[in-house]
Amino acid sequence: MMKLSKKHKLNLVLNEIKQSDDPTILPCTFIIMDFEKSGNNVVVEEDVVLEGGKSLLNKPIVAAYKDVEEANTKTDNFEGHNQYIGEDRYGNQIVKSNTVPIGVFTTEGYKISINIDGKQRDVMACDAVLWRTRFPDACDLLLEWYESGIKINTSCEYLYSNYSFQNGIEYHYSPIYFEGHAILASENRGNQDIVLPAYESSKLLSFNEISKFNKLIAQAINQKEEEEKENMEFFKKVYELSHNDVRSLLYTQLESFLDKKEYSYISDVYETYFVVNIYKYDEDDNLEYDKYFKFNYSKGENDTITIDGDSKVEVTIKRDWVEVSQFESIQNEVKELSTQLNEKESKVTELEKQLNTISTDKKTIEEKFNTASETIVQLNSKVEHLTPFKEQFEQQELEKVLNEKKEFYSGKFEALNAKEKFESEEVQELINKTVYENEEGSKATLQLNSMLVDMVVLNKETNSEKPAIREVSSKRENLIPSSDDFDSRYSL
């Protein structure tokens, strides 16, 4: 089984809400992602996305819904993934979340083509249902946003293990496995700002007619909105840099602070500092360390971001309790300390078991290592002893082949009265090269044969200039060679 080492988040958008006569569910479709570079500087190619999309079936749609501060006010909202570093039941650090499932995907991911700014682009979509009667407030807010033409931002999370960095862009490869899908804040309301999508292609495509039950709800919401608008005072707020803009700029600058084989994931961004997960691999691609660091940063003119590299410090997450009353605070603290004590005792017991196991394994490994070391020393000794004999044998074989080549070509050149040519430095150097069975040896052999052929042609031309001598023979037998092969007919 492949061990997947990293998670990745992508901000997306609710695609469409479909018709259903079942009042307990709200069918809908999400655009999961496209196949181009995301706002997080990540590229996942089409075949990888669609293959991973098969894992979306039956995966949850989660949300952290915030109730209205007062009835009939626009103060409710969604948050984000709400993830934090916690411990599992064994004391290991893991990523936890404060979201709850409010629906589920009912199909695998599939490709569709949508029009974005006048251009057709391919994306991956997936059908789902939201549990309408179990989470009526959350579903009502989604319907309200949809009817108002507000993009409903969502974010998927998938596991991956194969990746590379090219020109500052992170590429993810198969296999990827989608883990869940979170609905994000899509409007500035309450105390929550918008969480923007990472993909510009993520947008609301269409709205099919929903059931009569849901339509009545939507009409009631619209009527309530019209009444509120008459007495509503509008405010305008301008953002120079959005949260995602800052995160993208931080990623761009962070590259200069990373070493070779060192990679990063920004987990949290605040007004003056951010927290980044930095992990590094050794030359054998084994994980060397996985830590969290805090960096300070500042915003400058023209929407620029500057990271203070000297402010780097290793950090760990800390959870704070909100005081309800003094009694409850003390009670919670005692309970927490008791839980921590039990966990530490369990951890000590487990660590003692692990230590005993490690000690036994260490002893076994040391014995095997010592045996292997002795064997290696013996083999190295034998190799050193046999090396001179091997070199001597190879030299003798080389000289033997060279002498055979020289004898062979000496006969050829002497047959053509070219002994002086044979003894030339050029010919001798070519003969020395013919002993090697490589491209250089083949070229040398070809050059020598070409010389011989040229000399044969030259001799024939010279002989043709001599007066012809005719001799009459009373016998015609044996004038034509009996063998018809090339060497018998033309060889010297």
Secondary structure, 3 states (H helix, E strand, C coil): CCCCCEEEEEEEEEEEECCCCCCCEEEEEEEEEECCCCCCCEEECHHHHHHHHHHHCCCEEEECEECCCCCCCCCCEECCCCEEEEECCCCCEEEEECCEEEEEECCCCEEEEEEECCEEEEEEEEEEEEECCCCHHHHHHHHHHHHCCCCCEEEEEEEEEEEEEECCEEEEEEEEEEEEEEECCCCCECCECCCCCCCCCCCCCEECCCCHHHHHHHHHHHHHHHHHHHCCCCCCCCCCCCHHHHHHHHHHHHHHHCCCCEEEEEEEECCCEEEEEEEEECCCCCEEEEEEEEEEEEECCCCCEEEEEEEEEECCCCCCCCCCCHHHHHHHHHHHHHHHHHHHHHHHHHHHHHHHHHHHHHHHHHHHHHHHHHHHHHHHHHHHHHHHHHHHHHHHHHHHHHHHHHHHHHHHHHHCCCHHHHCCHHHHHHHHHCCCCCHHHHHHHHHHHHHHHHHHHHHHHHHHCCCCCCCCCCCCCCCCCCCCCHHHHHCC
